Amino acid sequence: MSEYKGILVFSEQRDGDIHPISFELLGKAREIADKKKCEVYSVLLGYQMREKAKELIYFGADKVFLYDHPLLKEFDVINYKQNMVNLIREEKPEIVLIGATPLGRSLAPRIAAALKTGLTADCIDLQLDENGELIQVRPAFTGNLIAHIKTSTRPVMTTVRYKVFKARERDLTRKGDIVEKEVEIVEDVGVRVVRKESVEVVNISDAEIIVSGGRGLKKPEDLKILEELANLLGGVVGASRPLVDEGWISKDHQVGFSGNIVRPKLYLACGISGSPQHLAGMRDSEIIVAINIDPSAPIFNVADYGIVGDLYEIIPKLIEKLKNRKRGVKG
Ligand SMILES: Cc1cc2nc3c(=O)[nH]c(=O)nc-3n(C[C@H](O)[C@H](O)[C@H](O)COP(=O)(O)OP(=O)(O)OC[C@H]3O[C@@H](n4cnc5c(N)ncnc54)[C@H](O)[C@@H]3O)c2cc1C
């Protein structure tokens, strides 16, 4: 076990841009590594990404392993897995952190299975015990329990949800090494990309303002008033799970334990009771405003501002006020 040292962060890239979750993971890895007195490595697979690799150093990596090949430009789960497995076998990091994005969720279990090591998915926190071993914190039993998990195999592999950690400040004075690694390409991966379909999805995790609706809404068409309010505020529409389950709105709008974790500057919860599963996704928002007819709704326990009342009366008034303000009318 003692031959395993350091923390390896998988850096996700899309079209040559590094996903912000990579910087969040590097920030946490740096914090843990400083306590454990070990190094932080990052691995970047892509094509012509050397300049971008420097960013990983500015955000906390001591060493970046770069796999540069035209066939790694796009995510290819077999080739990504193969090169990750090779790297982990060579470098023997004690801990491997991967973002719990759709890409990371596809890649991580394949690597863990190849290495015959444990994987804890969808973590919401990482801590160290008194012996310096990693404790992986994740919701269990539909979010009613928080499990603290220790992995007995090495490396300890973890996927972490987007937006649960904050990235460090970009530090241009940080120095580190970029190590180009030999790429192994598996010629026949058995999968061929025929074409790419673009689907309109809302990236709710990155939104600064979210106007969310819950079962307090009476019919799907009423989401339009939330949309109008969100547009006036420059935000996006979110939803509690029942609205998604009913097919009123697509899953990319869902906030909560089984949806998206969000950390906007403003979260407006309209007709949402505040179940533990919903709170798990939005309680770290900077300012929470709740509108609910029931003064005992649990959402008010986390709200910075609470409005007890009917959303069908309050939201149109808010819309009117915002429109007036835009028109320069006082009041
Ligand atoms: C495994 C699992 C995972 C889950 N994951 C998620 C998740 O990711 N996200 C999620 O949201 N839920 C999730 N849930 C569901 C969760 O348990 C709750 O059922 C759900 O969050 C409730 O949604 P709600 O607040 O919209 O509805 P309700 O709990 O029914 O609340 C509706 C609220 O609207 C208020 N209201 C009614 N009329 C008005 C009005 N006119 N004006 C103002 N207020 C009004 C009511 O007072 C009430 O508080 C999950 C459940 C399970 C079992």
The ligand as an ORCA input file, in Angstrom:
! r2SCAN-3c Opt
* xyz 0 1
  C     -34.384      8.621     -4.641
  C     -35.081      9.948     -4.667
  C     -34.429     11.003     -5.272
  C     -35.063     12.254     -5.338
  N     -34.402     13.274     -5.964
  C     -34.986     14.486     -6.007
  C     -34.328     15.592     -6.636
  O     -33.230     15.481     -7.193
  N     -34.952     16.788     -6.628
  C     -36.194     16.986     -6.051
  O     -36.695     18.120     -6.097
  N     -36.839     15.943     -5.463
  C     -36.287     14.711     -5.448
  N     -36.962     13.678     -4.891
  C     -38.383     13.893     -4.504
  C     -38.546     14.535     -3.136
  O     -38.554     13.537     -2.151
  C     -39.863     15.350     -3.061
  O     -40.936     14.507     -3.353
  C     -39.893     16.534     -4.019
  O     -38.727     17.323     -3.885
  C     -41.109     17.386     -3.723
  O     -41.255     18.349     -4.710
  P     -42.047     19.699     -4.439
  O     -41.418     20.443     -3.330
  O     -42.177     20.383     -5.755
  O     -43.508     19.159     -4.060
  P     -44.264     19.142     -2.667
  O     -43.447     18.507     -1.619
  O     -45.606     18.581     -2.951
  O     -44.396     20.681     -2.296
  C     -45.201     21.600     -2.967
  C     -45.156     22.895     -2.176
  O     -45.857     23.890     -2.869
  C     -46.566     24.689     -1.931
  N     -47.657     25.325     -2.661
  C     -48.805     24.757     -3.123
  N     -49.527     25.669     -3.809
  C     -48.833     26.827     -3.770
  C     -49.061     28.130     -4.301
  N     -50.151     28.407     -5.031
  N     -48.151     29.099     -4.065
  C     -47.035     28.835     -3.316
  N     -46.749     27.616     -2.792
  C     -47.648     26.626     -3.034
  C     -47.007     23.718     -0.857
  O     -47.246     24.388      0.369
  C     -45.810     22.767     -0.788
  O     -44.900     23.174      0.214
  C     -36.342     12.441     -4.790
  C     -36.976     11.367     -4.151
  C     -36.358     10.137     -4.095
  C     -37.056      8.994     -3.410
*
